[in-house]
Amino acid sequence: MARKKIKENPDLVKDTASGAVINTNSNAFTRRREQMRLAQEKDNKILQLEKDVAELKKLIKGLSKK
């Protein structure tokens, strides 16, 4: 598999056979994966909070009907 360095970014190489661009900076890759994991956790927390608020609203409406 022949690779050619990309001039504009030393962390990237291009596979000449497939044309794929490959990031050779494993630290950047690891940081990005962590960033994506944290964003997913945040989204999950927000969804859970929305469900909790909806449940509380339902409970309050039920109390006010009695």
C-alpha positions as CSV (number, residue, x, y, z in Angstrom):
1,M,0.0,0.0,0.0
2,A,1.7,3.2,-1.2
3,R,1.1,6.4,0.7
4,K,1.8,10.0,-0.3
5,K,2.0,12.8,2.3
6,I,-0.4,15.7,2.0
7,K,1.5,19.0,1.8
8,E,-1.1,21.1,3.7
9,N,-1.4,18.8,6.7
10,P,1.5,16.6,7.8
11,D,-0.8,14.4,9.9
12,L,-2.6,13.2,6.7
13,V,-1.5,10.8,4.1
14,K,-3.2,9.6,0.9
15,D,-3.4,6.0,-0.1
16,T,-2.5,6.0,-3.8
17,A,-4.3,2.8,-4.5
18,S,-7.7,3.6,-3.0
19,G,-7.5,7.4,-2.8
20,A,-8.4,7.3,0.9
21,V,-7.1,10.1,3.2
22,I,-5.7,8.6,6.4
23,N,-5.0,10.5,9.6
24,T,-1.7,9.3,11.1
25,N,-2.1,11.4,14.3
26,S,-3.4,8.9,16.7
27,N,-3.6,11.5,19.6
28,A,-6.0,13.6,17.5
29,F,-8.0,10.6,16.7
30,T,-8.2,9.6,20.4
31,R,-9.2,13.1,21.4
32,R,-11.9,13.2,18.8
33,R,-13.4,9.9,19.9
34,E,-13.4,11.2,23.5
35,Q,-15.1,14.4,22.3
36,M,-17.8,12.4,20.5
37,R,-18.3,10.2,23.6
38,L,-18.8,13.2,25.8
39,A,-21.2,14.8,23.3
40,Q,-23.3,11.6,23.2
41,E,-23.4,11.4,27.1
42,K,-24.6,15.0,27.1
43,D,-27.3,14.3,24.6
44,N,-28.4,11.3,26.6
45,K,-28.6,13.4,29.8
46,I,-30.7,16.0,28.1
47,L,-33.1,13.3,26.8
48,Q,-33.4,11.9,30.2
49,L,-34.1,15.3,31.7
50,E,-36.8,15.9,29.1
51,K,-38.4,12.6,30.0
52,D,-38.2,13.5,33.7
53,V,-39.8,16.9,33.2
54,A,-42.6,15.3,31.1
55,E,-43.3,12.8,33.9
56,L,-43.3,15.5,36.5
57,K,-45.8,17.6,34.5
58,K,-48.0,14.5,34.2
59,L,-47.9,14.0,37.9
60,I,-48.7,17.6,38.7
61,K,-51.6,17.6,36.3
62,G,-52.9,14.5,38.0
63,L,-52.7,16.1,41.4
64,S,-54.5,19.2,40.3
65,K,-57.5,17.2,39.0
66,K,-58.1,15.7,42.5
